[in-house]
Amino acid sequence: MKRRKAFIHTAGFAGISAVAASNLFAADLNKRFGEVIIPPSKEMGKEKHVPIIDAPSEVKAGESFTVTVEVGKKVPHPNTVEHHISMIQLCSLEEDSQYVANVGTFNLGPTLAVPRVTLPVIIQKNSTLYALGYCNIHGIWDYSIEVKVE
Ligand code: FE
């Protein structure tokens, strides 16, 4: 409360009313999850956190294909207890659906697990595959590709 009062006092000094200052707080706390996921463009060409998806661009409906998600493909990410990739998730969204589905979620232990997961996947319709990668220091990063069904 002391810090909040100090902020309002400072904001008031800058010519902002206490009501406006409290709205600033509210805006910061109401960010949607999607707004705080870091897009691949932040590391264009030197991807260290982006969970790059490797999958065929065209597959057959109902037939399994291999999907690999790798963090640190271009620039290796640190893999220490203090700084590592601790989660990779793959999701799928069919072209005429509004609901994303979990395909697989992988919890990775530091130093031992390489942040690269491979799994067989089956889709029935054209889909967008989304990957999330979580660095314990630098947050959640995403990537996506489209896979068409022949
Ligand atoms: Fe990191």
Residues whose N, C-alpha, C, O or C-beta is under 5 A from the ligand:
A	BS01	FE	C135 I137 H138
